[in-house]
């Protein structure tokens, strides 16, 4: 890790020296991160990162406390990431983003890309997000709640793979299609087990009025997955990463394949927004009770609403089909910053036939204070309900800066 940190520091120093050396054609500036670029547009580099520190407090019904223990509170660095991204000769791009939250370097986005390919658009190879679910495609820097809804666990967020993607000329439609393999935290899959995951997503802007800050987003995604080791599992926590796992299918042996389908929708009208998704997983695996392959079905959905008390609006990126950075009308110090309230309901069912993974529904209330475009403080209160087992009350806070 020391060598890696030294390398990152050296990159920062070199880029700064280039920008300040008087070398013609290069400039440096700050735009939510440190950027160095050439005036001819052929080269650019950006350095940045994010720090998210979470605190959580729990209270359980007696039944849940007996099952999951008596932990009452916790604290963690949820994310501690640094990245360097850039463009080389206009059409070659790259990114290396590492997370040090657990004390070791974990690959997040580490890839090389080519843009401007005729009939395709863009090609990316490396370790990056599979194109599935609006909440996943929206960066953790811009999430409305501290944690994504439980359905995020149905498919790993990132894997190593090859993906083609593009958008129409008017940016009303985006699409992505990739082939992936399950990889470790360094993005490697060194054992050849013929695993194959094909994931695709298409989204559209059904309506947009930039003056009134209105947008209607619709999307659909599918993933066909063939686990190389013949196993499958889904597990999920409530609305805090510090909480224990509440529902879990455990390992389903003899899995032949899995088909995942999701639909997504979002509406923004000025300070108000509404968003929801449904994800369904159909698993073809051995059912020991009947001695042959069988279908097991699991699902999860959520819907949430949010409102900016200070009049801001969620910003939508037409090129990615996801949401991006919120900028307060007046930063804290010059004004109140931006204040947002939100409420979310979610339900996840991991029980079908002989698989008793459990059910969980959850209501989460959120309050977000955006001090400026790169920092915010979040407060969530959640009630997680497990039928026949009891309820859990969770209070979570996050202190965040990204650049």
PENOR-V442870 format. One record per backbone hydrogen bond with DSSP energy under -0.5 kcal/mol. CO is the residue of the C=O (numbers start at 1). NH is the residue of the N-H. Records with the same first field share a line. If there is no record, write none. Layout:
CO=NH, NH
This chain:
1=5
2=6
3=7
4=8
5=9
6=10
7=11
8=12
9=13
10=14
11=15
12=16
13=17
14=18
15=19
16=20
17=21
18=21, 23
23=26
25=39
27=37
29=31, 35
33=31
34=47
35=29
36=45
37=27
38=41
42=89, 90
43=38
44=87
45=36
46=85
47=34
48=83
49=403
50=81
51=401
52=54, 78, 79
53=399
54=76
55=397
56=74
57=395
59=393
61=65
62=66
63=67
64=68
65=69
72=58
74=56
76=54, 78
79=52
80=100
81=50
82=98
83=48
84=96
85=46
86=94
87=44
88=92
89=91
91=93, 115
92=88
93=113
94=86
95=111
96=84
97=108
98=82
99=106
100=103
104=106
106=99
108=110
109=97
110=127
111=95
112=125
113=93
114=123
117=120, 121
120=122
121=116, 117
122=165
123=114
124=163
125=112
126=128, 161
127=110
128=159
130=132
133=137
134=138
137=139
139=142
140=143
149=152
150=153
151=154
152=155
157=130
159=128
160=181
161=126
162=179
163=124
164=177
165=122
166=175
168=171
172=205
173=168
174=203
175=166
176=201
177=164
178=199
179=162
180=197
181=160
184=187
185=107
188=184
190=192
191=193
196=226
197=180, 199
198=224
199=178
200=222
201=176
202=220
203=174
204=206, 218
207=216
209=213, 214
213=270
214=209
215=268
216=206, 207
217=266
218=204
219=264
220=202
221=262
222=200
223=225, 260
224=198
225=227, 258
226=196
227=230
230=254, 255
232=252
234=249
236=246, 247
238=240
240=243
244=238
247=236
251=253
252=232
253=286
254=286
257=284
258=225
259=282
260=223
261=280
262=221
263=278
264=219
265=276
266=217
267=274
268=215
269=272
271=308
272=269
273=306
274=267
275=304
276=265
277=302
278=263
279=300
280=261, 282
281=283, 298
282=259
283=285, 296
284=256, 257
285=294
286=288
287=290, 291, 292
292=287
294=285
296=283
298=281
299=349
300=279
301=347
302=277
303=345
304=275
305=343
306=273
307=309, 341
308=311
315=324
316=318
317=321, 322
322=317
323=139
326=328
330=337
331=334, 335
335=333
338=370
339=309, 310
340=368
341=307
342=366
343=305
344=364
345=303
346=362
347=301
348=360
349=299
350=357
352=355
354=356
355=352, 357
357=248
358=350
360=348
361=385
362=346
363=383
364=344
365=381
366=342
367=379
368=340, 370
369=371, 377
370=338
371=332
372=375
374=402
375=371, 372
376=400
377=369
378=398
379=367
380=396
381=365
382=394
383=363
384=386, 392
385=361, 387
386=389, 390
390=386
391=61
392=384
393=59
394=382
395=57
396=380
397=55
398=378, 400
399=53
400=376
401=51
